[in-house]
Amino acid sequence: MSLDRYRPIIADWENFLAISETPLPTVIRVNPLKTSPARLVNRMAAQGIHLQPLPWCDELFEVEAGAGARLEHWLGLYYIQEAVQLPPVLALDPQPGERVLDLCAAPGGKTTFIAGRMMNRGTLVANEPNGRRQMGLLANVNRLGVLNATITAYQGENFPMATRFDRILVDAPCSAEGTLRKESAMRNGATRSTIERLARLQKRLIVRAFDLLAPNGRLVYSTCTFAPEENEAIVAHLLQAREADMLPMDMPFDASTGLDEWMGECYPEAIRHGVRIYPHQLNSGGGFFACIQRRAA
């Protein structure tokens, strides 16, 4: 389906189209398990490399190309990560000592960010069912010095119910329309069959994740796609199936609210607490996330 179907919901459509044709900036996230922003800035400056801070996150910097070939990268001092990938973890707000589950963890960008926020204290379960993708996840966990993570390989929708978690991230498999700046094929939009197939899986994932939450636990559901069928419709499904509450979020950057209607289908008003990010708003990729709380028993 063409991206033109999103024209009515994306403000400044021409700017959206224009930036979607441009390359992504190279952005790095400082790894607090091995260094600090100030120390990394000084270390890179000594080599003639300027790190440009992004104002809404102290750990995030824009840098010249070639960041992946540097010693500092291989030492795990930073992780190369699109800016749009960080807000879901900021909304999750993991704390040291908690039990946290990353249900769809590979390649590990959000997992390692969570571990840094937990300062390696507490229990972090990083789940990835795909054996090939597990290798990348393990490599990143080891490179960044994550010590509190256990890697599991369950199908996310069948994750065992033996443990309850304080916080759960579901960075769901999706049609990835938000990656259009690095995947040019996505500029034509995802197919209807792809969106429908993934939406069926996403509904199972979000319900299982919610059932794994401890009372008052927090769930963040995120994707890197624009499709409401994979975003608002999935959260609406959870709100209808379980006693869940949407949490409002104040973003430190320009973003759009979730949709309460799409193609004649109405969603609960609380869905507007969801956050849509478009490439021209953050000079990054695009995505969606929502923050959900389990009511106390």
C-alpha positions as CSV (number, residue, x, y, z in Angstrom):
1,M,0.0,0.0,0.0
2,S,1.3,3.5,-0.8
3,L,2.5,5.8,1.9
4,D,0.0,8.3,0.4
5,R,-2.6,6.8,2.7
6,Y,-0.9,8.6,5.6
7,R,-1.2,12.0,4.0
8,P,-4.2,13.0,6.2
9,I,-2.5,12.1,9.4
10,I,1.0,13.5,8.9
11,A,1.4,17.2,9.3
12,D,3.8,19.0,6.9
13,W,3.5,16.2,4.4
14,E,5.9,17.7,1.9
15,N,8.6,18.0,4.6
16,F,8.0,14.3,5.5
17,L,8.5,13.3,1.9
18,A,11.6,15.4,1.5
19,I,13.5,14.2,4.5
20,S,12.5,10.6,3.7
21,E,14.7,10.8,0.6
22,T,17.8,11.9,2.6
23,P,20.3,9.6,4.4
24,L,20.1,9.1,8.2
25,P,22.6,11.0,10.4
26,T,25.0,8.8,12.3
27,V,23.9,8.8,16.0
28,I,25.7,7.1,18.9
29,R,24.5,6.3,22.4
30,V,27.1,6.5,25.1
31,N,27.3,3.3,27.2
32,P,27.3,4.3,30.9
33,L,28.5,0.8,31.9
34,K,31.9,1.6,30.4
35,T,32.2,5.4,30.2
36,S,30.4,8.7,30.6
37,P,29.3,11.3,28.0
38,A,32.0,13.8,29.2
39,R,34.8,11.2,29.0
40,L,33.8,10.0,25.6
41,V,33.5,13.5,24.2
42,N,37.0,14.3,25.5
43,R,38.4,11.1,24.2
44,M,37.0,11.6,20.7
45,A,37.9,15.3,20.7
46,A,41.6,14.3,21.3
47,Q,41.4,12.5,18.0
48,G,39.8,15.4,16.2
49,I,36.3,14.0,16.2
50,H,33.5,16.3,17.3
51,L,30.4,14.8,19.0
52,Q,27.3,17.0,18.6
53,P,24.9,16.4,21.5
54,L,21.2,15.9,20.9
55,P,19.4,18.2,23.4
56,W,16.7,15.7,24.6
57,C,19.0,12.9,25.8
58,D,22.4,13.4,27.5
59,E,23.7,10.1,26.2
60,L,23.0,10.7,22.5
61,F,25.3,12.4,20.0
62,E,25.5,12.9,16.3
63,V,28.9,12.0,14.8
64,E,30.6,11.9,11.4
65,A,30.3,8.7,9.4
66,G,32.7,5.8,10.2
67,A,31.7,5.5,13.8
68,G,31.4,1.7,13.5
69,A,35.1,1.3,12.5
70,R,36.5,2.9,15.5
71,L,38.2,1.3,18.5
72,E,35.8,3.0,20.9
73,H,32.9,1.2,19.2
74,W,34.6,-2.2,19.5
75,L,35.4,-1.5,23.1
76,G,31.7,-1.0,23.8
77,L,32.0,2.7,24.8
78,Y,29.1,3.5,22.6
79,Y,26.3,1.9,20.5
80,I,25.3,3.2,17.0
81,Q,21.6,3.7,17.3
82,E,18.9,5.7,15.5
83,A,17.5,8.4,17.7
84,V,14.0,7.2,17.2
85,Q,14.9,3.9,19.0
86,L,15.5,5.6,22.3
87,P,12.2,7.1,23.4
88,P,10.5,3.7,24.1
89,V,13.2,2.9,26.6
90,L,13.0,6.3,28.2
91,A,9.2,5.8,28.6
92,L,9.8,2.3,30.1
93,D,12.1,4.0,32.7
94,P,13.8,0.8,34.0
95,Q,15.3,1.1,37.4
96,P,18.2,-0.7,39.2
97,G,17.1,-3.8,41.1
98,E,13.9,-4.4,39.0
99,R,12.8,-7.3,36.9
100,V,12.7,-6.3,33.3
101,L,11.8,-8.2,30.2
102,D,12.7,-7.3,26.6
103,L,10.4,-9.6,24.8
104,C,11.7,-9.1,21.2
105,A,15.3,-8.2,22.0
106,A,17.6,-8.6,18.9
107,P,19.8,-7.0,17.9
108,G,20.2,-5.5,21.4
109,G,20.1,-1.8,21.0
110,K,17.2,-1.3,23.4
111,T,18.4,-4.2,25.6
112,T,21.7,-2.7,26.2
113,F,20.1,0.8,26.8
114,I,17.9,-0.8,29.4
115,A,20.9,-2.5,31.1
116,G,22.7,0.9,31.2
117,R,19.7,2.5,32.9
118,M,19.6,-0.4,35.4
119,M,23.4,0.0,36.0
120,N,23.7,-3.8,35.7
121,R,21.6,-4.2,38.9
122,G,18.5,-6.3,38.9
123,T,17.3,-8.9,36.4
124,L,17.1,-8.3,32.7
125,V,15.7,-11.0,30.5
126,A,16.4,-10.5,26.8
127,N,14.2,-12.8,24.7
128,E,14.9,-13.6,21.0
129,P,13.5,-16.7,19.3
130,N,15.5,-16.4,16.1
131,G,18.8,-18.3,16.4
132,R,20.6,-16.2,13.8
133,R,19.5,-13.0,15.4
134,Q,20.5,-14.3,18.9
135,M,24.1,-14.2,17.8
136,G,24.0,-10.4,17.2
137,L,22.2,-9.9,20.5
138,L,24.8,-11.9,22.4
139,A,27.6,-10.0,20.7
140,N,26.2,-6.7,21.6
141,V,25.4,-7.7,25.2
142,N,29.0,-8.9,25.6
143,R,30.6,-5.9,23.9
144,L,28.8,-3.4,26.0
145,G,29.6,-5.1,29.3
146,V,26.0,-6.1,30.2
147,L,26.2,-8.4,33.3
148,N,22.6,-8.7,34.5
149,A,21.0,-10.1,31.3
150,T,19.8,-13.6,30.7
151,I,19.2,-14.5,27.0
152,T,16.1,-16.7,26.3
153,A,14.8,-18.1,23.1
154,Y,11.0,-18.4,23.5
155,Q,8.4,-17.5,21.0
156,G,7.3,-14.2,22.6
157,E,3.6,-15.0,22.5
158,N,4.4,-18.2,24.4
159,F,6.8,-16.8,27.0
160,P,6.5,-18.8,30.2
161,M,4.2,-17.3,32.9
162,A,6.3,-18.4,35.9
163,T,7.7,-14.9,36.6
164,R,6.1,-11.5,36.8
165,F,8.1,-8.5,35.6
166,D,8.1,-4.8,36.8
167,R,8.6,-3.5,33.3
168,I,8.3,-5.1,29.9
169,L,9.3,-3.8,26.5
170,V,7.6,-5.2,23.4
171,D,9.5,-3.8,20.4
172,A,7.3,-5.8,18.1
173,P,8.2,-7.3,14.7
174,C,6.6,-4.9,12.2
175,S,6.3,-3.9,8.6
176,A,9.2,-1.4,9.2
177,E,7.8,1.5,7.1
178,G,9.6,3.8,9.5
179,T,13.0,2.6,8.2
180,L,12.3,4.2,4.8
181,R,15.4,6.5,5.0
182,K,17.7,3.4,5.0
183,E,15.5,0.9,3.2
184,S,14.3,2.7,0.1
185,A,11.8,-0.1,-0.7
186,M,9.8,1.0,2.3
187,R,9.1,4.3,0.5
188,N,6.4,2.4,-1.4
189,G,4.8,1.3,1.9
190,A,4.2,-2.2,3.2
191,T,1.8,-4.6,1.5
192,R,-1.6,-5.2,3.1
193,S,-0.9,-8.9,3.6
194,T,2.3,-8.1,5.5
195,I,0.5,-5.7,7.8
196,E,-2.3,-8.1,8.4
197,R,0.0,-11.0,9.1
198,L,2.1,-9.0,11.6
199,A,-0.9,-7.5,13.3
200,R,-2.1,-11.0,14.2
201,L,1.3,-11.7,15.9
202,Q,1.4,-8.3,17.5
203,K,-1.9,-8.9,19.2
204,R,-0.7,-12.1,20.7
205,L,2.6,-10.5,21.8
206,I,1.0,-7.5,23.6
207,V,-1.5,-9.7,25.5
208,R,1.1,-12.2,26.7
209,A,3.4,-9.3,27.7
210,F,0.6,-7.7,29.7
211,D,-0.2,-11.0,31.4
212,L,3.5,-11.2,32.5
213,L,3.3,-7.8,34.3
214,A,3.4,-7.5,38.1
215,P,0.6,-5.3,39.6
216,N,1.4,-1.7,38.8
217,G,3.9,-2.9,36.2
218,R,4.7,-0.9,33.1
219,L,4.5,-2.2,29.5
220,V,5.8,-0.2,26.5
221,Y,4.7,-1.4,23.1
222,S,6.7,0.0,20.2
223,T,7.1,-0.4,16.4
224,C,9.1,1.2,13.6
225,T,6.1,1.5,11.3
226,F,3.4,4.1,10.5
227,A,0.6,1.6,10.0
228,P,-2.3,2.2,12.5
229,E,-3.2,-1.4,12.1
230,E,0.1,-2.4,13.8
231,N,0.1,0.5,16.3
232,E,-3.1,2.0,17.7
233,A,-5.2,-1.0,16.7
234,I,-2.9,-3.3,18.7
235,V,-3.1,-1.2,21.8
236,A,-6.8,-0.9,21.4
237,H,-7.0,-4.7,21.3
238,L,-5.2,-4.9,24.6
239,L,-7.4,-2.3,26.2
240,Q,-10.5,-4.3,25.2
241,A,-9.0,-7.7,26.3
242,R,-7.5,-6.7,29.6
243,E,-7.9,-4.1,32.4
244,A,-5.0,-1.9,31.3
245,D,-4.5,1.8,31.6
246,M,-2.7,4.1,29.1
247,L,-0.1,6.4,30.6
248,P,0.3,9.9,29.2
249,M,3.9,10.9,28.2
250,D,5.5,14.3,27.8
251,M,8.1,14.1,25.0
252,P,11.1,16.5,25.1
253,F,10.9,16.8,21.3
254,D,8.3,17.4,18.6
255,A,6.0,14.3,18.2
256,S,2.4,13.5,17.3
257,T,-0.3,11.9,19.4
258,G,-1.8,8.5,18.7
259,L,-4.9,8.3,16.5
260,D,-8.4,7.7,17.9
261,E,-9.8,6.9,14.4
262,W,-8.5,5.3,11.3
263,M,-10.3,4.2,8.1
264,G,-13.6,4.4,9.8
265,E,-12.5,2.4,12.9
266,C,-12.7,4.2,16.2
267,Y,-10.2,3.5,19.1
268,P,-10.6,4.4,22.8
269,E,-9.8,8.0,23.5
270,A,-6.9,7.0,25.7
271,I,-5.0,5.8,22.6
272,R,-4.2,9.5,22.0
273,H,-1.6,9.0,24.8
274,G,0.4,7.0,22.3
275,V,3.3,8.7,20.5
276,R,3.9,8.8,16.8
277,I,7.3,10.0,15.6
278,Y,7.9,10.9,12.0
279,P,11.3,11.4,10.3
280,H,11.0,15.1,9.9
281,Q,10.2,15.6,13.6
282,L,13.4,14.0,15.0
283,N,15.6,13.8,11.9
284,S,15.6,10.1,12.4
285,G,13.4,7.1,11.3
286,G,9.8,6.8,12.2
287,G,7.9,4.8,14.8
288,F,5.2,4.5,17.4
289,F,5.1,3.6,21.1
290,A,2.6,3.5,23.9
291,C,3.0,3.2,27.6
292,I,0.6,0.9,29.5
293,Q,0.2,0.1,33.2
294,R,-1.3,-2.9,34.8
295,R,-3.8,-2.0,37.5
296,A,-3.1,-3.1,41.1
297,A,-5.1,-6.2,42.1
